[in-house]
Amino acid sequence: MIEIGSRRRAQPAPPHVVFEALTEPDRDPARPWLMLLRDEQRPRVLSATSPSQLVWSSLWIRRPAATIHFDLPGSRDGGTDLRWTLYVDEPIPDGSVTGHLRKRLNQLINANLRYTFGQ
């Protein structure tokens, strides 16, 4: 597997709360955040070490072998310094597709999920 993107951003919630949100995205129906596009599918949790790491299966129907790895270290302010890393198999997608995949993860994790925590 080849890394094609990674991003770290602070989340206001502590690691155990972020971990729960990533392992159970529908836990709070009043605040949905995993809103998928037509070419996407619900990820499965492939592995997890609560509350510090987890791996999702692919979000993308056309890239079924892709995986998304999450590292969830705590931050000094009590939040989480969440990092997602996207891995794909060969052939590596072209720049346009790679940009789309990264943008979607950033939207889902660093915008939608973050907003559910009040920021």
N, CA, C and O atoms as a MOPAC input file, in Angstrom:
PM7 MOZYME 1SCF
protein

 N      0.83900 1    -1.17800 1     0.00000 1
 C      0.00000 1     0.00000 1     0.00000 1
 C      0.88900 1     1.24700 1     0.00000 1
 O      1.96300 1     1.27000 1     0.60000 1
 N      0.41100 1     2.26700 1    -0.68300 1
 C      1.17500 1     3.49600 1    -0.86400 1
 C      0.40300 1     4.65400 1    -0.24500 1
 O     -0.78700 1     4.82900 1    -0.50400 1
 N      1.09000 1     5.44000 1     0.57400 1
 C      0.47200 1     6.61400 1     1.17700 1
 C      0.31200 1     7.69700 1     0.11600 1
 O      1.27000 1     8.05900 1    -0.56600 1
 N     -0.92300 1     8.21600 1    -0.01500 1
 C     -1.14600 1     9.30500 1    -0.97400 1
 C     -1.66900 1    10.56800 1    -0.30300 1
 O     -1.93200 1    11.56600 1    -0.97500 1
 N     -1.82000 1    10.53200 1     1.00200 1
 C     -2.26200 1    11.73500 1     1.68800 1
 C     -2.30700 1    11.54300 1     3.18000 1
 O     -2.53400 1    10.43900 1     3.67600 1
 N     -2.08700 1    12.63400 1     3.89500 1
 C     -2.15100 1    12.62100 1     5.34500 1
 C     -2.39900 1    14.04300 1     5.81300 1
 O     -1.91000 1    14.99900 1     5.21100 1
 N     -3.14900 1    14.17700 1     6.87100 1
 C     -3.42500 1    15.50100 1     7.41200 1
 C     -3.62300 1    15.37600 1     8.91000 1
 O     -4.28800 1    14.45600 1     9.38600 1
 N     -3.03600 1    16.31900 1     9.65700 1
 C     -3.23000 1    16.36900 1    11.09900 1
 C     -3.94500 1    17.65900 1    11.44000 1
 O     -3.60500 1    18.73300 1    10.94300 1
 N     -4.95100 1    17.52800 1    12.30500 1
 C     -5.68300 1    18.71200 1    12.74600 1
 C     -6.24700 1    18.43200 1    14.12300 1
 O     -6.66500 1    17.31300 1    14.42000 1
 N     -6.25600 1    19.44000 1    14.94500 1
 C     -6.79200 1    19.30600 1    16.29700 1
 C     -8.30800 1    19.17000 1    16.25700 1
 O     -8.99500 1    19.85800 1    15.50200 1
 N     -8.80400 1    18.27800 1    17.07600 1
 C    -10.24000 1    18.12800 1    17.30800 1
 C    -10.48400 1    18.52500 1    18.76100 1
 O     -9.67100 1    18.19400 1    19.62400 1
 N    -11.56600 1    19.21700 1    19.05300 1
 C    -11.78000 1    19.69400 1    20.41900 1
 C    -12.11300 1    18.60600 1    21.43800 1
 O    -11.89000 1    18.79400 1    22.63400 1
 N    -12.63500 1    17.48700 1    20.98700 1
 C    -13.02900 1    16.40600 1    21.90000 1
 C    -11.82200 1    15.54300 1    22.26500 1
 O    -10.86600 1    15.45800 1    21.49300 1
 N    -11.85900 1    14.90100 1    23.43800 1
 C    -10.75900 1    14.01700 1    23.82700 1
 C    -10.71600 1    12.75600 1    22.96000 1
 O    -11.70400 1    12.42000 1    22.30700 1
 N     -9.57800 1    12.05900 1    22.95100 1
 C     -9.41700 1    10.88800 1    22.07900 1
 C    -10.51300 1     9.83100 1    22.20600 1
 O    -10.95100 1     9.29200 1    21.19000 1
 N    -10.96600 1     9.52300 1    23.41100 1
 C    -11.98500 1     8.46900 1    23.53500 1
 C    -13.30500 1     8.86100 1    22.87500 1
 O    -14.02600 1     7.99100 1    22.38800 1
 N    -13.63200 1    10.14200 1    22.85000 1
 C    -14.86100 1    10.61500 1    22.21300 1
 C    -14.70700 1    10.58100 1    20.69000 1
 O    -15.62100 1    10.15500 1    19.98300 1
 N    -13.56300 1    11.02500 1    20.18900 1
 C    -13.30100 1    10.99200 1    18.74600 1
 C    -13.26500 1     9.54200 1    18.27400 1
 O    -13.82400 1     9.21600 1    17.22600 1
 N    -12.61500 1     8.67600 1    19.03700 1
 C    -12.54800 1     7.24800 1    18.70000 1
 C    -13.96000 1     6.67200 1    18.57700 1
 O    -14.26100 1     5.96600 1    17.61400 1
 N    -14.81600 1     6.96800 1    19.53900 1
 C    -16.19100 1     6.47500 1    19.50200 1
 C    -16.93500 1     6.99100 1    18.27700 1
 O    -17.67600 1     6.24300 1    17.63900 1
 N    -16.74200 1     8.26700 1    17.94500 1
 C    -17.41100 1     8.84400 1    16.77700 1
 C    -16.95500 1     8.17200 1    15.48600 1
 O    -17.75900 1     7.97200 1    14.57500 1
 N    -15.66700 1     7.82100 1    15.39900 1
 C    -15.15100 1     7.16100 1    14.19600 1
 C    -15.56200 1     5.69900 1    14.11100 1
 O    -15.74600 1     5.17600 1    13.01200 1
 N    -15.71000 1     5.03100 1    15.24300 1
 C    -16.10600 1     3.61700 1    15.22700 1
 C    -17.61700 1     3.45400 1    15.13600 1
 O    -18.10100 1     2.41900 1    14.68100 1
 N    -18.36700 1     4.47000 1    15.56600 1
 C    -19.83200 1     4.43800 1    15.50900 1
 C    -20.34500 1     5.75700 1    14.94200 1
 O    -20.87400 1     6.58200 1    15.68700 1
 N    -20.19700 1     5.96900 1    13.63300 1
 C    -20.54900 1     7.26900 1    13.05600 1
 C    -22.01700 1     7.65400 1    13.18600 1
 O    -22.35200 1     8.83100 1    13.05500 1
 N    -22.89900 1     6.69600 1    13.43900 1
 C    -24.33200 1     6.99000 1    13.56300 1
 C    -24.77700 1     7.06100 1    15.01900 1
 O    -25.97400 1     7.00500 1    15.30100 1
 N    -23.83900 1     7.18300 1    15.93700 1
 C    -24.16600 1     7.13600 1    17.36500 1
 C    -25.10400 1     8.24700 1    17.79900 1
 O    -25.87600 1     8.06400 1    18.74000 1
 N    -25.05500 1     9.38800 1    17.13800 1
 C    -25.92500 1    10.50500 1    17.48300 1
 C    -26.69000 1    10.94400 1    16.24000 1
 O    -26.19900 1    11.77200 1    15.47200 1
 N    -27.89800 1    10.39300 1    16.03100 1
 C    -28.65400 1    10.71500 1    14.81800 1
 C    -29.01100 1    12.19300 1    14.69000 1
 O    -29.32700 1    12.65800 1    13.59500 1
 N    -28.96400 1    12.92400 1    15.77800 1
 C    -29.25900 1    14.35400 1    15.72000 1
 C    -28.09700 1    15.14700 1    15.12100 1
 O    -28.27200 1    16.29400 1    14.70900 1
 N    -26.89600 1    14.52600 1    15.07300 1
 C    -25.71700 1    15.21900 1    14.53300 1
 C    -24.96400 1    14.31600 1    13.56300 1
 O    -23.85900 1    13.86400 1    13.86100 1
 N    -25.56600 1    14.05200 1    12.39700 1
 C    -24.87100 1    13.19500 1    11.42300 1
 C    -23.66900 1    13.91800 1    10.83200 1
 O    -23.69600 1    15.13100 1    10.62500 1
 N    -22.62200 1    13.15800 1    10.56600 1
 C    -21.43100 1    13.76700 1     9.96600 1
 C    -20.87300 1    12.94300 1     8.81000 1
 O    -20.18500 1    13.48800 1     7.94700 1
 N    -21.15400 1    11.64000 1     8.77600 1
 C    -20.62400 1    10.79100 1     7.70300 1
 C    -21.63900 1    10.76100 1     6.55700 1
 O    -22.34500 1     9.77300 1     6.35500 1
 N    -21.69000 1    11.86300 1     5.81900 1
 C    -22.63100 1    12.00300 1     4.70800 1
 C    -21.89800 1    11.64700 1     3.42100 1
 O    -21.03300 1    12.38800 1     2.95500 1
 N    -22.25600 1    10.50800 1     2.86200 1
 C    -21.52700 1     9.94000 1     1.73200 1
 C    -22.08700 1    10.38900 1     0.39000 1
 O    -23.27700 1    10.67600 1     0.25800 1
 N    -21.21100 1    10.44100 1    -0.59300 1
 C    -21.59700 1    10.73900 1    -1.97200 1
 C    -21.99500 1     9.44400 1    -2.67000 1
 O    -21.81600 1     8.35800 1    -2.11900 1
 N    -22.53200 1     9.55700 1    -3.87500 1
 C    -22.99700 1     8.36900 1    -4.60400 1
 C    -21.89900 1     7.35800 1    -4.90800 1
 O    -22.16800 1     6.16100 1    -4.99800 1
 N    -20.66700 1     7.82800 1    -5.06700 1
 C    -19.57800 1     6.90400 1    -5.38900 1
 C    -18.84600 1     6.40900 1    -4.13600 1
 O    -17.74300 1     5.87100 1    -4.23000 1
 N    -19.46000 1     6.59200 1    -2.97000 1
 C    -18.83400 1     6.20500 1    -1.70200 1
 C    -19.66800 1     5.15600 1    -0.98600 1
 O    -20.85500 1     4.97900 1    -1.26100 1
 N    -19.01700 1     4.47000 1    -0.06300 1
 C    -19.67800 1     3.42800 1     0.73600 1
 C    -19.27900 1     3.60000 1     2.19600 1
 O    -18.25400 1     4.20900 1     2.50200 1
 N    -20.09200 1     3.06100 1     3.08900 1
 C    -19.77800 1     3.13900 1     4.51600 1
 C    -18.50800 1     2.34500 1     4.79400 1
 O    -18.37200 1     1.21100 1     4.33500 1
 N    -17.58900 1     2.92700 1     5.53500 1
 C    -16.37100 1     2.18500 1     5.88000 1
 C    -16.64600 1     1.18700 1     7.00100 1
 O    -17.57200 1     1.35100 1     7.79500 1
 N    -15.82400 1     0.16200 1     7.04200 1
 C    -15.83700 1    -0.79800 1     8.15400 1
 C    -14.58600 1    -0.55300 1     8.97800 1
 O    -13.55800 1    -0.13700 1     8.44400 1
 N    -14.66600 1    -0.80500 1    10.25600 1
 C    -13.48100 1    -0.72500 1    11.09900 1
 C    -12.71200 1    -2.03000 1    10.91200 1
 O    -13.20900 1    -3.10700 1    11.24000 1
 N    -11.49700 1    -1.92200 1    10.38100 1
 C    -10.66900 1    -3.10000 1    10.12600 1
 C     -9.82400 1    -3.48000 1    11.33700 1
 O     -9.58300 1    -4.66000 1    11.58900 1
 N     -9.38000 1    -2.47900 1    12.07900 1
 C     -8.64000 1    -2.72800 1    13.31500 1
 C     -8.77400 1    -1.50400 1    14.20200 1
 O     -8.99100 1    -0.39000 1    13.72500 1
 N     -8.64200 1    -1.73000 1    15.50100 1
 C     -8.78800 1    -0.62500 1    16.43900 1
 C     -8.04900 1    -0.92300 1    17.72800 1
 O     -8.06500 1    -2.04600 1    18.23100 1
 N     -7.40600 1     0.09800 1    18.24700 1
 C     -6.77500 1     0.06900 1    19.55600 1
 C     -7.31300 1     1.28200 1    20.30400 1
 O     -6.82300 1     2.39700 1    20.12900 1
 N     -8.31300 1     1.05900 1    21.13000 1
 C     -8.99500 1     2.15300 1    21.81200 1
 C     -8.08400 1     2.80900 1    22.84200 1
 O     -7.39000 1     2.10800 1    23.57800 1
 N     -8.07200 1     4.11000 1    22.91000 1
 C     -8.69300 1     5.09900 1    22.02700 1
 C     -7.69500 1     5.76300 1    21.08600 1
 O     -7.92900 1     6.88300 1    20.63100 1
 N     -6.58600 1     5.09200 1    20.78800 1
 C     -5.49000 1     5.79100 1    20.11200 1
 C     -5.34000 1     5.56100 1    18.60900 1
 O     -4.75700 1     6.39900 1    17.92100 1
 N     -5.85200 1     4.44900 1    18.08300 1
 C     -5.66800 1     4.16600 1    16.65000 1
 C     -6.84000 1     3.36400 1    16.10900 1
 O     -7.47100 1     2.58800 1    16.82700 1
 N     -7.11800 1     3.56800 1    14.83000 1
 C     -8.04900 1     2.68800 1    14.13300 1
 C     -7.82600 1     2.78400 1    12.64000 1
 O     -7.22800 1     3.73600 1    12.13800 1
 N     -8.31900 1     1.78000 1    11.94800 1
 C     -8.18800 1     1.70600 1    10.49000 1
 C     -9.56400 1     1.43600 1     9.91700 1
 O    -10.27200 1     0.52700 1    10.35000 1
 N     -9.93000 1     2.24900 1     8.92900 1
 C    -11.17400 1     2.06700 1     8.18800 1
 C    -10.88700 1     1.37400 1     6.86200 1
 O     -9.79700 1     1.49400 1     6.30300 1
 N    -11.87900 1     0.65100 1     6.37500 1
 C    -11.84800 1     0.17200 1     4.99400 1
 C    -12.14200 1     1.36600 1     4.07800 1
 O    -12.40100 1     2.47500 1     4.54400 1
 N    -12.09600 1     1.12100 1     2.81200 1
 C    -12.26600 1     2.17800 1     1.82200 1
 C    -13.64900 1     2.81900 1     1.86300 1
 O    -14.65500 1     2.16300 1     2.13200 1
 N    -13.66500 1     4.10300 1     1.59300 1
 C    -14.91600 1     4.83900 1     1.38900 1
 C    -15.36900 1     4.76300 1    -0.07100 1
 O    -16.52900 1     5.02900 1    -0.38400 1
 N    -14.44500 1     4.40100 1    -0.95500 1
 C    -14.70200 1     4.55000 1    -2.38100 1
 C    -14.91200 1     3.21200 1    -3.08000 1
 O    -14.07700 1     2.31100 1    -2.99600 1
 N    -16.01900 1     3.10200 1    -3.75600 1
 C    -16.38200 1     1.88700 1    -4.48400 1
 C    -15.32000 1     1.55200 1    -5.52500 1
 O    -14.99900 1     0.37900 1    -5.71400 1
 N    -14.77200 1     2.55200 1    -6.19900 1
 C    -13.76600 1     2.31000 1    -7.24800 1
 C    -12.36700 1     2.04200 1    -6.70400 1
 O    -11.48300 1     1.65000 1    -7.46600 1
 N    -12.14600 1     2.24100 1    -5.41300 1
 C    -10.84400 1     1.97900 1    -4.77400 1
 C    -11.07600 1     1.08200 1    -3.55800 1
 O    -10.79200 1     1.49500 1    -2.43400 1
 N    -11.58700 1    -0.13500 1    -3.76000 1
 C    -11.98000 1    -0.98500 1    -2.62600 1
 C    -10.83700 1    -1.39600 1    -1.70300 1
 O    -11.09100 1    -1.74600 1    -0.55100 1
 N     -9.60100 1    -1.36500 1    -2.16400 1
 C     -8.47400 1    -1.77000 1    -1.32400 1
 C     -7.89100 1    -0.62100 1    -0.50200 1
 O     -7.01700 1    -0.84500 1     0.33600 1
 N     -8.36000 1     0.59400 1    -0.73000 1
 C     -7.84900 1     1.74100 1     0.02600 1
 C     -8.16100 1     1.56400 1     1.50900 1
 O     -9.15800 1     0.94300 1     1.87700 1
 N     -7.29600 1     2.11600 1     2.35100 1
 C     -7.53700 1     2.12600 1     3.79400 1
 C     -7.23000 1     3.51100 1     4.33800 1
 O     -6.39200 1     4.24100 1     3.80700 1
 N     -7.92800 1     3.85200 1     5.41000 1
 C     -7.71200 1     5.12700 1     6.07400 1
 C     -7.29000 1     4.81600 1     7.50800 1
 O     -8.02100 1     4.16500 1     8.25500 1
 N     -6.10900 1     5.28900 1     7.87800 1
 C     -5.55600 1     5.05300 1     9.21600 1
 C     -5.71900 1     6.32600 1    10.03800 1
 O     -5.43300 1     7.42600 1     9.56400 1
 N     -6.17700 1     6.16400 1    11.26400 1
 C     -6.35800 1     7.29400 1    12.16800 1
 C     -5.45600 1     7.11900 1    13.38500 1
 O     -5.44600 1     6.06500 1    14.02100 1
 N     -4.70700 1     8.16200 1    13.69500 1
 C     -3.92900 1     8.23600 1    14.93000 1
 C     -4.57800 1     9.32000 1    15.77500 1
 O     -4.84900 1    10.41800 1    15.28800 1
 N     -4.82800 1     9.00900 1    17.05600 1
 C     -5.60800 1     9.89700 1    17.90200 1
 C     -4.89700 1    10.23700 1    19.21700 1
 O     -5.41600 1     9.93000 1    20.29000 1
 N     -3.72900 1    10.85800 1    19.15100 1
 C     -3.06500 1    11.23000 1    20.40600 1
 C     -3.78800 1    12.39800 1    21.07200 1
 O     -4.37300 1    13.25400 1    20.40700 1
 N     -3.73200 1    12.40700 1    22.38800 1
 C     -4.30500 1    13.52200 1    23.12700 1
 C     -3.46800 1    14.77500 1    22.94000 1
 O     -2.27900 1    14.70800 1    22.62800 1
 N     -4.10700 1    15.90900 1    23.13600 1
 C     -3.40000 1    17.18300 1    23.04600 1
 C     -3.34100 1    17.83500 1    24.42500 1
 O     -4.05100 1    17.42100 1    25.34200 1
 N     -2.51900 1    18.82500 1    24.56800 1
 C     -2.33900 1    19.50500 1    25.86500 1
 C     -3.61100 1    20.15900 1    26.37700 1
 O     -3.80300 1    20.29100 1    27.58600 1
 N     -4.48000 1    20.56900 1    25.46100 1
 C     -5.71100 1    21.25200 1    25.87900 1
 C     -6.86700 1    20.29100 1    26.15800 1
 O     -7.99600 1    20.72800 1    26.38100 1
 N     -6.59300 1    18.98800 1    26.14700 1
 C     -7.63200 1    17.99400 1    26.43000 1
 C     -8.33200 1    17.46900 1    25.19800 1
 O     -9.17900 1    16.58200 1    25.30500 1
 N     -8.00300 1    17.99400 1    24.02800 1
 C     -8.59800 1    17.54000 1    22.78200 1
 C     -7.78700 1    16.41000 1    22.17000 1
 O     -7.08600 1    15.67900 1    22.87000 1
 N     -7.89100 1    16.27800 1    20.85800 1
 C     -7.21800 1    15.21200 1    20.11700 1
 C     -6.47400 1    15.80500 1    18.93600 1
 O     -7.03100 1    16.61700 1    18.19800 1
 N     -5.23000 1    15.41300 1    18.75000 1
 C     -4.46700 1    15.79400 1    17.55500 1
 C     -4.65100 1    14.69600 1    16.51100 1
 O     -3.75100 1    13.88700 1    16.28500 1
 N     -5.81100 1    14.67500 1    15.88200 1
 C     -6.17400 1    13.60500 1    14.94700 1
 C     -5.36600 1    13.70100 1    13.66300 1
 O     -5.23700 1    14.77400 1    13.07300 1
 N     -4.82400 1    12.56500 1    13.23900 1
 C     -4.15300 1    12.47000 1    11.94200 1
 C     -4.80800 1    11.33200 1    11.16100 1
 O     -4.92800 1    10.21200 1    11.65800 1
 N     -5.23200 1    11.63500 1     9.92700 1
 C     -5.67300 1    10.57200 1     9.02000 1
 C     -4.60600 1    10.40900 1     7.94800 1
 O     -3.96600 1    11.37000 1     7.52000 1
 N     -4.43600 1     9.16500 1     7.53100 1
 C     -3.49900 1     8.84100 1     6.46100 1
 C     -4.20000 1     7.89400 1     5.50000 1
 O     -4.76800 1     6.88400 1     5.91600 1
 N     -4.16000 1     8.22200 1     4.22400 1
 C     -4.83200 1     7.44100 1     3.18300 1
 C     -3.81700 1     6.60600 1     2.42400 1
 O     -2.81400 1     7.11700 1     1.92700 1
 N     -4.09800 1     5.30800 1     2.34600 1
 C     -3.25600 1     4.37600 1     1.59800 1
 C     -4.07200 1     3.75400 1     0.47400 1
 O     -5.24700 1     3.43100 1     0.65300 1
 N     -3.44100 1     3.58800 1    -0.68800 1
 C     -4.07800 1     2.93300 1    -1.83000 1
 C     -3.11600 1     1.89900 1    -2.40900 1
 O     -1.91200 1     1.92700 1    -2.15500 1
 N     -3.68500 1     0.98800 1    -3.19100 1
 C     -2.84300 1     0.03000 1    -3.90300 1
 C     -2.53800 1     0.59600 1    -5.28800 1
 O     -3.07000 1     1.63700 1    -5.67300 1
 N     -1.69400 1    -0.08200 1    -6.01600 1
 C     -1.35500 1     0.36000 1    -7.36600 1
 C     -2.45000 1    -0.06800 1    -8.32900 1
 O     -3.07200 1    -1.10500 1    -8.10000 1
 N     -2.70600 1     0.64900 1    -9.35400 1
 C     -2.00400 1     1.85400 1    -9.78300 1
 C     -2.43300 1     3.06200 1    -8.94500 1
 O     -3.59600 1     3.18900 1    -8.56200 1
 N     -1.48200 1     3.93200 1    -8.67300 1
 C     -1.75600 1     5.15200 1    -7.92700 1
 C     -2.67000 1     6.02800 1    -8.77700 1
 O     -2.42800 1     6.19700 1    -9.97200 1
 N     -3.71900 1     6.58900 1    -8.17200 1
 C     -4.60400 1     7.45000 1    -8.96200 1
 C     -3.88300 1     8.71600 1    -9.42500 1
 O     -2.91800 1     9.16200 1    -8.80500 1
 N     -4.37200 1     9.28200 1   -10.52700 1
 C     -3.76100 1    10.51900 1   -11.01900 1
 C     -4.00300 1    11.66100 1   -10.03600 1
 O     -4.75100 1    11.51300 1    -9.07000 1
 N     -3.37500 1    12.78000 1   -10.28600 1
 C     -3.42700 1    13.91400 1    -9.37400 1
 C     -4.82900 1    14.41600 1    -9.08100 1
 O     -5.12700 1    14.80600 1    -7.95200 1
 N     -5.68400 1    14.40800 1   -10.08000 1
 C     -7.05100 1    14.87500 1    -9.89500 1
 C     -7.82600 1    13.97300 1    -8.94100 1
 O     -8.51300 1    14.45600 1    -8.04000 1
 N     -7.71400 1    12.66500 1    -9.14000 1
 C     -8.41200 1    11.71000 1    -8.27600 1
 C     -7.82700 1    11.74900 1    -6.86400 1
 O     -8.56600 1    11.73800 1    -5.87900 1
 N     -6.50200 1    11.79400 1    -6.77300 1
 C     -5.85700 1    11.88300 1    -5.46400 1
 C     -6.34100 1    13.12100 1    -4.71700 1
 O     -6.64300 1    13.04700 1    -3.52700 1
 N     -6.41500 1    14.23500 1    -5.39100 1
 C     -6.91100 1    15.46700 1    -4.77700 1
 C     -8.34500 1    15.32800 1    -4.28700 1
 O     -8.69100 1    15.80500 1    -3.20600 1
 N     -9.17700 1    14.67100 1    -5.09200 1
 C    -10.58000 1    14.45600 1    -4.69800 1
 C    -10.65800 1    13.59300 1    -3.44000 1
 O    -11.40100 1    13.92100 1    -2.51500 1
 N     -9.89900 1    12.49200 1    -3.39400 1
 C     -9.93500 1    11.59600 1    -2.23300 1
 C     -9.48600 1    12.33200 1    -0.97000 1
 O    -10.11900 1    12.21200 1     0.07900 1
 N     -8.41300 1    13.08000 1    -1.06900 1
 C     -7.91900 1    13.84700 1     0.08200 1
 C     -8.93000 1    14.89100 1     0.52900 1
 O     -9.18000 1    15.06000 1     1.72300 1
 N     -9.50400 1    15.58300 1    -0.43500 1
 C    -10.48300 1    16.62700 1    -0.11300 1
 C    -11.69000 1    16.03600 1     0.60300 1
 O    -12.19800 1    16.61700 1     1.56200 1
 N    -12.14600 1    14.87900 1     0.13500 1
 C    -13.31300 1    14.24100 1     0.77600 1
 C    -13.00200 1    13.84600 1     2.21500 1
 O    -13.81800 1    14.07600 1     3.10800 1
 N    -11.83400 1    13.25500 1     2.45100 1
 C    -11.47700 1    12.89800 1     3.82900 1
 C    -11.37500 1    14.15100 1     4.69400 1
 O    -11.85400 1    14.17000 1     5.82800 1
 N    -10.76500 1    15.17200 1     4.16600 1
 C    -10.64200 1    16.40900 1     4.92400 1
 C    -12.02200 1    16.97800 1     5.25000 1
 O    -12.24800 1    17.44400 1     6.36700 1
 N    -12.93900 1    16.94400 1     4.29700 1
 C    -14.30000 1    17.44300 1     4.52400 1
 C    -15.00700 1    16.61700 1     5.59900 1
 O    -15.59800 1    17.17200 1     6.52600 1
 N    -14.94500 1    15.30800 1     5.47200 1
 C    -15.64500 1    14.45000 1     6.42900 1
 C    -15.06200 1    14.54200 1     7.83300 1
 O    -15.80500 1    14.65100 1     8.80900 1
 N    -13.73300 1    14.49900 1     7.94000 1
 C    -13.09000 1    14.42800 1     9.24900 1
 C    -12.81700 1    15.80300 1     9.84800 1
 O    -13.16000 1    16.05000 1    11.00400 1
 N    -12.20900 1    16.69600 1     9.08200 1
 C    -11.78600 1    17.98200 1     9.63900 1
 C    -12.82900 1    19.08000 1     9.49900 1
 O    -12.59100 1    20.21400 1     9.91700 1
 N    -13.96500 1    18.76500 1     8.92600 1
 C    -15.07500 1    19.72200 1     8.89000 1
 C    -16.30000 1    19.07200 1     9.53700 1
 O    -16.68300 1    19.44900 1    10.64400 1
 N    -16.91800 1    18.10300 1     8.86000 1
 C    -18.16600 1    17.52600 1     9.36100 1
 C    -18.03500 1    16.96300 1    10.78200 1
 O    -18.82000 1    17.31900 1    11.66100 1
 N    -17.05900 1    16.09500 1    11.01100 1
 C    -16.88100 1    15.50000 1    12.34600 1
 C    -16.55900 1    16.59500 1    13.35300 1
 O    -17.13800 1    16.63700 1    14.43900 1
 N    -15.65700 1    17.46100 1    13.00000 1
 C    -15.25000 1    18.54800 1    13.90900 1
 C    -16.45300 1    19.40600 1    14.32700 1
 O    -16.56800 1    19.78300 1    15.49300 1
 N    -17.33700 1    19.71000 1    13.38800 1
 C    -18.50700 1    20.51800 1    13.69300 1
 C    -19.43700 1    19.84700 1    14.70400 1
 O    -20.12800 1    20.53600 1    15.45400 1
 N    -19.46400 1    18.51000 1    14.73400 1
 C    -20.31800 1    17.83400 1    15.70900 1
 C    -19.82800 1    18.06400 1    17.13600 1
 O    -20.57900 1    17.87500 1    18.09300 1
 N    -18.57800 1    18.46600 1    17.27500 1
 C    -18.02100 1    18.75900 1    18.59700 1
 C    -18.11700 1    20.24600 1    18.93000 1
 O    -17.54600 1    20.70000 1    19.92200 1
 N    -18.83200 1    20.99700 1    18.11000 1
 C    -19.06600 1    22.40200 1    18.40900 1
 C    -18.07100 1    23.37300 1    17.82700 1
 O    -18.05100 1    24.53600 1    18.22900 1
 N    -17.23200 1    22.93800 1    16.88200 1
 C    -16.27700 1    23.86700 1    16.26000 1
 C    -16.32700 1    23.75500 1    14.75900 1
 O    -15.59500 1    24.45900 1    14.06300 1

